Amino acid sequence: MTYQIAVVTEDGKRISSHFGMAPFYRVFTVSDGELVADSQLEKAHHERDAHNHHEHHGAGHGHADMFQPIQDCKVLICGGMGQPAYQKAVDAGLEVILAGGEARQAVEAYLNGELSSDMRRVHRH
């Protein structure tokens, strides 16, 4: 079985602490439980893509656009995110894991069943 895991990042190495501000996804391809490839994709984010307050809080497409590059992923690992973005990720069918640290180490921990999600990292808007 082959699937992909997306990690939200600002530098390609560490998990970003805020989903909306991070400019990249690092996408890891997993085949038969082993990491076989990874790449970095741009993602829409609050710094680069100006959008109004109304859109940010769910009436527009702001968060949906942020998930478009990872529509083929099964898992999203992020250091923290707002409740609206978290709900849209779950609604998009993603397993959301909220954790910190290095991207590759987190994915390896996930594959070993050693990465747990800390729901305290979901912030209310």
PyMOL commands that set and color helices and strands:
alter all, ss='L'
color gray80, all
select helices_A, chain A and resi 19-21+53-59+62-70+83-91+103-111+119-121
alter helices_A, ss='H'
color red, helices_A
select strands_A, chain A and resi 2-9+24-31+34-42+75-78+81-82+95-98+122-123
alter strands_A, ss='S'
color yellow, strands_A
deselect
rebuild
show_as cartoon
